Amino acid sequence: EHNFAGYIVPSLDEYLSEYTPDYAKRLECITGFTGSNGLAIILQNTVLFFTDGRYINQCISQLDDSLFQVFDQQVLSSLNWSDYIESDKLIAYDPKLFTNRNLQNFSSLKLIPYSENLIDQIWVNQPKKPNSKIYDYPIKYAGEDYQNKLKRCRSVLQENQNIESLVITNSDSVCWLFN
């Protein structure tokens, strides 16, 4: 429908968390792989699947070897992509799920950002996003107020003058920082 030759599906959510809530387990939905770290490139006749050493054996037991080719993620940046994908073919990805650094692994591919996640479009009964109420965590449990935590972060930035900013995307860390 979109004329893509492939689609990249990471295990990460839009906050780049490795341990994702159920609504964001797109890789598990499309492949059946239940580990916390993986990436699939879905092509017309095969799926290239990358994970770290913790999950290689799990991949072998959970993924159909007639459809999936499993690789250690360490080969991601050095894989000879032309063995699997023609250089002029478009490979789509959801830009909310990748950093520029992640995309460097695919520099020889013709990537196209596509903001409407293809897995979300076909996922029947996809769980809803969590919608919890936000509240202040009392200092007696947190041990420190958020203003002091911010000061400590800023002091680390000042001590390391070559660091201009601190970007926190992990929702657990954001919650910790702001109590």
SULHUUR-V477829 format. One record per run of one state. SS is the DSSP state (~ for helix, > for strand, _ for the rest). FROM is the first residue (numbers start at 1). TO is the last residue. If there is no record, write none. Layout:
# SULHUUR-V477829
SS_FROM_TO + SS_FROM_TO
This chain:
# SULHUUR-V477829
__1_5 + >_6_10 + __11_21 + ~_22_24 + __25_25 + ~_26_31 + __32_38 + >_39_43 + __44_46 + >_47_51 + __52_52 + ~_53_62 + __63_67 + >_68_72 + ~_73_75 + __76_80 + ~_81_83 + __84_89 + >_90_93 + __94_94 + ~_95_97 + __98_99 + ~_100_106 + __107_109 + >_110_113 + __114_117 + ~_118_122 + __123_138 + ~_139_142 + __143_145 + ~_146_159 + __160_170 + ~_171_178 + __179_179
